[in-house]
Every structure is written in C-alpha cells, then in structure tokens.
Amino acid sequence: MKLALFDLDHTLIPYDSGASWLDFLIARGAVPALFAERYLGFCHDYVASKVDLRDLNREYFALLRGHPVSVLRGWRDEWRDGVRPAIAAESHALVQQHRQAGDLCCLVTATSGFIAEAFRDIFGFEHLVATELVIAGTDDAARITGEVAGTLNYRDGKIVNVGAWLAKLGHDWSSFDATVFYSDSANDLPLLRHVTHPVAVMPDARLRAVALEQGWPIIESDRPASAA
C-alpha cells in the first residue's frame, strides 16, 4: 500500500485558498476590503519563508470573531459550492487515481483546517491534516480565536502532524511500500525529503532548483497528472 499526500494551494488548486475565501467575505461585506492588501503581504512573505503563520491566523480570524462558527460554516459552504465547478478535472483525476489504487490519501496543508475542510469535501478526501485553530465556547457562542491548536502544520510541522495522524490509524512511515507527496512550495522541502517519492507541481524557484538537482519529477501544469 502507498501513502499519497497532497498539498492544496498552487498544487491541487492554482490559487491561494485563504485569499479566495477572503475575497468572498469582502464581497459580502463581512470583512474590510483593506485587509486584502495585508493578506497579500503575508502571501509574499510565505513564498520567501518569512511569514509567521500564527500571526497570520490571529489577524485573519480576528476579523471574524464577531460571527459564530455556525454562521461562518454556512458562509464557507456557500463559498465552497461556488468554487467547486472551477476545480480542474485533472486534479480530481490525480486524487482519484491514487484512491482507486488503494492508496491511503490525505490532504496536507498549512492552511487552517476551517478553510481546508471545503477542499477536503470537494476532492472527497477522507483524511485532512491542516493547521488547526482554537474554537472558544460552544454552540451559538462558539468563536474561532485564530490561535493555533497544537503544532503549526508548516515545514517540519507537517512531518510531525502527519506522523501523529498515521499513529492514530495504527500506522507509521514504515507501514507503506512507498510514500508520495505533491507540492509546489520550497516550504514543503522537509516533507518532500521525508517521503520516498517527492513530486514538484508548478514549483516555486527554490523548489524547482532542488527538484532539478535531485532529479525529482516536476509537473509543469496547474492541472496535474500522476508522476508516482
């Protein structure tokens, strides 16, 4: 059996999911439009490995603390249904190919689980490993605080969190004949180096250089086909 891991932003989808969700919220007047520029700065820092994702989540969800989680989930589901038709068939096919082969598949992203759950549903993943946020209160009083619960799912944290998820299933990294990870970002080099089959998808400049040096497969399309 193989383990197949998939990054989300700029890998299975050709854009930043957080920015897309933010645009939706701005359009409905739920958050100030000025925050879009601030978020774009965070995105540039992420590419340069300079961002503090804890600070990003605090600022991002601070804008939404006035809304109950139940309301946010309703908005998220509306947004999910709006972006679903634009997902490339080739991305669905890549995930489905691994699923049909009997591989254990998981969406692994630094994006908050609240946002990533939309794409877990779109692609039909049973498993998701994401950056999990603290929810304070219960029922109608529940609010997302923006604080990270546990280990940030970023860089080496992805190895830690995927390992913990595997342990809950009764597996470890040695349980598999092969392990594959698809990603676009140099921030994912720790996990890419940890698996047996790293695959670079439309890689950023730093990941492209490493992939070329190491002879890793490179998918030159935002509509990926299997390379493992």
N, C-alpha and C positions, 0 to 999 in steps of 0.2 A: 504494500500500500504506500502511496505517496502522500506527502503533506503539501498542499498548494496554498500559498499565502499571496494576497493581493493588496497592494497599496490602492488608495482611492483617487485622490486629487492628481490630475495630469497623468494618470495611469489607466484606470478603468474609465474615468471621465476626463475630458480635455480641458477642465477648468477647476477653479477652487470652489469647493462646495460651501465653505463658510461665506465667501463673497456672494455666491448665488443666493443663499438664504438671507444674507444681509440686504441684498437688492430687493428681495421680496418684502422684507419687513419695512424698508424705506418706502416702497411703493404703496403700502397700506397705511403709512403714517405711524408705524409702531415705534420707530427709532429715528433720530435726527439724520438727515442726509449728510451732514458734515462728517459723520463717523466713517463714511466710506473712504475718505482720503486717509484717515488714521489707520484704518484696516489695511489699505493698500501698502502703507509704510511697513506694517507688520509683515505682510507677504514678501516684500523685498528683503527684509531682514531675515526671514525664514530661508529664502534661497541662499543667502550669504551665511547661514548658520549663526546669525547674531541674535535671533529673537528669543525672548523669554516667553514660552508658551503659557506659563502660569499667569504672567501679566496680561497677555492677550485675552485669555479666557475671563479673567477678572473684569477687564474693561468691556469686553463684548457682552457678557451676560449681565453686567451691572445695568446696562440699558434696558434689560428685560425683567428686572426683579419686581417691577410693579405688576407683572402679569402672572397669574397662577400657571403652574406647569400644565394643567389640563387645557388651558387656553392656548398655550404655546404648542402643545402637541396637536391641537386641532389646526393651527396655522401651518405647522410643519407638514401635516398630512396633505393639506391643500397645496403647499409648495411642492411636495414630493410628486403628487399627481400631475402637476404642471410640467415638471422637468422630465418625468418618466419617458414621454414619447421621443425625446431628443437623444436618448442614450443609444449609442451606436450598436447595431446588431452584432458587429464583430466582437464587441466587449462581452455581450451576453453569451456569444458562442464560445469565447475563451473560457469563461467560468463553467459553462455547461459541458464543455469537453472534459474538463477535469472531474466534474461531478459524475459524468457518465462512465469515466474510467474507474470510479470507485475511490477517488482521492478524497482525503479529508480536507475540505476547503474552508478558508477563513478570510474575512476582510480585516486587514490590519492597518490602522490609520492613526496618525497623530491628531486628527480632527476629533472634536468632542463626540462622545457616544450619542448625545442627543441629536446632533446633526447627522452623524453617520448611520443611525438607525434607518433613516429614509432610504439610503442606498443598499443597506442590508435587505430591506424589503423589495426594492426594485430588482436586485440581482438574485433574490431568493437564497441568500446565504443563511445557513443555519447558525453560523458562528460569527461573532464580531469581537475583535479586540481593539479598543479605542481608548482615548483619554476620557476617563470617567469623572464627572463633576459631582460635587456635593449638592444634594437636594435637602433643603431645610423645611421642616414642617410636614404635615400630612394632608391628604385630601385637598379641599379647596384652598387651604393655606400653604400648600407646598410651593416653594420657590427654588429656582436654580441659583445658587450663590455665585457661581463662577470659580469657586475654589476647586482644585484638583483633588480627587479622592484616590489615594494610593500613588503608584509610580506613573509619572508622565509617560505616555506612550510615544516616545520620541527618542531617536537614536538608539543607544544601548537599552533604553527602557522597553523597546519593542521586544528585545530578546527576553528580558525579564518577564514581561507580561504574557508573551506567547508561551514561555515555559510554564508559567503558573496556570494558564488555561489548559495546556496539554496535561499537566498533572491532575487537574480536576477530572479529566476524561480518562485517567489511568494510563497515560502515555508519557513518554519523554522524547527528546530529539532522536534517540537511537531506535525508536519504535518503527521507523519508516525506512523503506528501501531507498527513497530519495525525498529530498525537500526542495521545493522551488519557491522563489519569491519574485514577483513582478513589481518593479518600482521605477519611478522617473528621477528620484532625488538622491543627491550625494548624502543628504542627512540619513538615508537608509543604508549607508555602507556597512554599519555594524551587522545588521541583519542579513544583508546581501552576502557578506563574507561568511556568515554563520551557516547558511544553507548550502546544500550540495549543488544546486542549480540556480544561480542568480541570473536574472534577466532584466536588462535595462530597457525601459519603454520610453521612447522620446526623451532621452536623458538630458539633464542639465549638463553644463560644460564640464564640471568636475567629475560627475559620474561617467560621462562619456569617455573622458580621458582614462579613468580607471578601467572601464569595461574594455576599451581597446587594448590597453596594456595587458589585461588579464585574459583576453580572448573570450569574454562573456558574450552571449547573444545580445544583439541590440535590435529592438523593434522600432523601425523608423516610421511609425504611424501612430496617430491617436485612435486608431481602430485596430487594436492588437489581435494577432493570431498567435497560437501557442508556439513557444520556442523551446519547450521542455517536455 
